[in-house]
Amino acid sequence: MNEQEYCKKVQEVFEFLLSSSCHIHDDTLYHKLLDSLNGKMIIPEFAESCGVIDFLQRAGNNTDISPDTLVFAVQLVEKLVSKLELPGIHLENMSVLIETVALRTSVDNLSVFCALFTTMTTILQCPCIKEFCLNIDFQDILKKSFDILKEERSIFLSRAVSEFICSLFSSKMAESQEAKKLLKELQTIIVNFDRDGSQRVLSPSMLCSLRVLEKAPHLFNDSFAEILDVLIILMKIGSTQSSTTAARCLHSLCLQCQDRAKSERVKSLVTEAIETVDIVKGLHIAKVLYPLQLLERSSLENTILEPLQMLDKTNHSPAMHSSLPAVSLSLTIVNDCNIQKLEACKCVAEVLKMTENRPDDFTGSGCYSFTGSSKLQIKCLDYLGSYTSKEVMLSVISSISNIVSYTTEHMIYGKCLLCLCRLLPEVLCSSCYSSERSTVKSDLSKIKESVQRNFCSVEWEFRDTSCEFVRNLMDKHKDKEGVIQWMLDSRFHVFACQAVGDGESYVRATSLSTLQTVLLSSYRTNLLQDMNTTIDEIISQILDVCKTDSEAFPRRSAARLLHHCLLDLSYLLHPDSIQCIAQCFSTSLPSDFDWEVKLIVVEFWCAILKRCFDADLDKETSDQPLGIVVSLDCLKNEKDGKRGYVSISSAINVLLKLSCDYDPSVSERVCQELCWICETLEKFVLKISSATNDDNRSDWCVCAHCSQLITELLNRMTEGKEKTRNDSVFKTDYDSNAVSLLDDILLLDRSQDNNDEDNAIDCY
């Protein structure tokens, strides 16, 4: 369908949307149409020829239009004004629509007004905002917006209006008389705030006023003293949200304040307010102010750590249970603010120690309020997993050993192992590890037994986490002999790799990823010896996973493993194994139902071709079984047979097949790769054809059969690229054929006589 026919079809859709019979129950159609039109409206003339301008002009005057269509029209204005440089007459039509919706539509249509103020927020930041506002009664729209805030009709509508008002004071309209008049109302709301403490939850209008104050504090200089008093009162008597909002506003006031005396007064009043409020509210305020640097960080750190410092480890009384929320919040802030200091680390380690026993274990001087608290354990381990000082390292290891021995929560078990993975190198190298008096050896032994036991846990999450722990050790500490030796002595690598046959697909996938990490390391010999197997036997097992496993996750991991083994370990593989891997990537894996598996196939064959083109094959050593030939039907050395070779024709045939794959992500990726493959192959063919017998050093066979095959492959790739480009294979249906969306909408128009909603077509 050409452009003229498409425009005609769009006009038919607009006629249907403007009719009183338009009832579209699925708003997804509106969103699809909006996205489709937004992608095609690249010039104003096209918008006019499609009838968009006429539609918007008629939509404002149509009293029978449905609310959903009106929302669509308003959103379409947002797309066009923000994207195109529209002529004045078109801009006027759109501004009239906005004004009509704002002043004549009932506020009860919440979706319409949410769309209206969202659109106005976007338009405020457009270069044409002043010209746009010339055609509307901007004063009335601002008054309407502020009235809506006062009425508190809807959270979503209040949020949209508030965003619009805040954007106003950062736009070109901020200096307009209408904006200045609104600003006075905002100042009045703040100054006249009820200070007797009865209004703990702020109204939408007050929240909006404070947001404007936070973003543009310089506009409120005239009432600095009055606003400062209100903000301090809010910090003291308001809700937590009110207090933190006031804290941010005070920071903004202080930043723009040129008077040093005023700035110091703000800081002094904020410090005093934090000291007078309850500990939980003080923590929330400190969390807000810590990254803003309104106050000295050392002072805020004292406030943040106070609940943790109050925990005297020699006197855990039952009354400490009341401080649990404060301790939990303090740990959250320590993590969020990334306070990596010795004092904080000691406090966190002490809290972790208090939680290390079983929940039903009430021994330990009454510290039952924190015992077994998973919430506190997670927060402590999150912090200690990123920072642990040497002074508390052994204490943390001791706590981890106790927690992993009894915990029934796999998330805590995993965080313990992540923390251990980071600490292990330092622990094994410390002088305490070699000391007979130290308990660190027994702690590590206890951890070892717990991990070994969890490889056989009934819960698959524990088995999966244990396998992941082995992979993390290999990835992060492959150059640290002490850590690897500790792992090898524990036989973790054997247990992890044996989980390839686990009954849970996630565990199988993690086990295969761990196996890949071990095989590609210098410790693969240890694994093969401990498992009493060969690498070719492992490859055979992995090939079975690729062909028979019913779940996608293991097949993905298996395909990646084979990919890396063939490219990086081909010198260790038997030629038969190489041939089986190549066969698997040529037949079963390209036909897999999972798109990620097919992407791995694409990566595999592209890596093979890159190695072929980059190395030019003359650098291949004679003892390497992996060789790359044009075709398996024609080898230079017939005595070698066809074993251990990967053919270029196989690679290109697989890629051409996947270029027509039904999954867009696969076909798009292949199309991208075919571009460089074509260019490189053309250069290579040119090099071969121009070379003499003496200077042709390539290992490629240049017989008539291979030369003809290369030419055919090149022609097929060129055709494949053109077909993919013309058909837009990797675009979605509505991107490649937007007309189908228009037809679906018009189908609703033709089916209005049938009011049976059960028979309505819903393809979305």
Summary of the structure (lengths in Angstrom):
residues: 764
radius of gyration: 34.8
end to end distance: 23.6
largest distance: 99.4
contacts: 2441
relative contact order: 0.04
helix: 72%
strand: 1%
